[in-house]
Amino acid sequence: MKEAKNGKTVPEEVVKMIFSNISSIYQFHAKFFLPELQKRMEDWSCNPRIGDVIQKLAPFLKMYGEYLKNFDKAVELITTWSEKSPPFQELIHDIQRKVCANLTLQHHMLEPVQRIPRYELLLKDYVRKLPPESPDRDDAEKALEMIFMVAKHSNAAIAEMERLQNLWAVYQRLGLEDDIVDPSNELIKEGPIQKISTRNNSTSEKYLFLFNNMLLYCVPKVIQVGAEFQVHLRIDVDGMKVRELNDTQFPHTFLVSGKQRTLELQARSEEEMNAWIKAFQDAIDRKEKRSESFKTVHGLETGTSELKTEELGRRAPQWVRDNLVTMCMRCKEPFNAITRRRHHCRACGYVVCGRCSDYKAELQYDGNRLNRVCLECYVFLTGHVVLEDREGKHRGILEKGAAEVSGRSLLCSSLQLLDKNSKGSTRGWFVIPQDDPLVLYIYAAPQDVRAHTSIPLLGYQVKDLPQGDSRHLFQLAQSGQVYTFQADTEELKQRWMRAMARSAAGITHPEEDEDEDSCDEAE
């Protein structure tokens, strides 16, 4: 400090930042703590106690916390100034040679960091060796407890500083955006993840930063100048829901549903998926402070879930994937690439045609901006009544939604229906509903709202077709009408044969050893 005031070697502010409050710590020891202990040593023969002295002065030892928080920054400053200022480097070397017994300045600066732990160890040893009848035992034990709390305070100060430093490093990687930087945030988990596209049924790599109050959905920047990632989306943890998806096409997937957006994400392994779900659960539990706020729901193979009516427009829906439907989920007309293309309702997430989604409504989760919605959601959200030329249309036997009947089925899964020469085949979603157990419904996709074919099973014979080429084939036959099916596994084939045989015989109740959730088992 003397050199800083007299010359231009180093600014006074830098010296203060390097040494923090070490002067106050030194004054406390020189004028209070040490004299009190020395005085007690002089009177030891008549008053062999130090516990009361330590109890009286221990609260002041918390001033070490500030020094500890500043220590890493202080060492960094010495290194930086030594590199860029030869006069400063020469000054440090001169001090180390004359005052520091040729030890580095950093070595001596470490001494205060170690002081409180040393006091704690010394007091433990002192208490352990005190005779049971010692007049200092009670005070010494209380003093030890107080020193322990001081050490805990110092450790907490270090931990808090490390948290802030780590948080700042994350903010720098994100570009220090004003609406993100908040020192009260806590990073819970970060890492790469695969985002599943509902449009083209593919995945792309993204990067997630999960904080205690928000999820940042990011992409790595191609040119990493300044920020390492670009924030594409921010989803608040408040009101967030997470659940695992049972998806045979994309394993290890889970759904993150927030007020602003819903994401289908795929981890690299089941272990990684569980780690992410646990991290989200921790964040949700902290935010809502009750464990019941998080539920893991196992859905169908398609992994879809409808929003509750009261949540419509307030929470971003899960979009039904394009490849899971072949017809509009509202009017049930088949899609084609020219006159009836696929669109998503931004309120419910259904795949609908242009005619059924030619409406706009304000959605609360999107800042009350106008979004494309289907007719049903438009009526619910706006209260406007739209007269339809399709009103009064009766629901036909085939107009049972695949997801609806699959959830209440005796058996459902994907099968292939072979043509008459058994060379070509069509893959579809096959269901025997519980409420119509004598009929087999065939859908083009698991989320279609209308079956394209139904086969009354009563009176049919079920035949096994052993094949040497490992194809799992079986048939339904009746009066010259033959249907040939191919299952993915032998076990699935046997289950279908049993289910169809019972329906063909007019048996409407499930087998006693059959689980209720036959659809999930078939998956």
Disulfide bonds with the S-S distance in Angstrom:
Cys412-Cys519 1.87
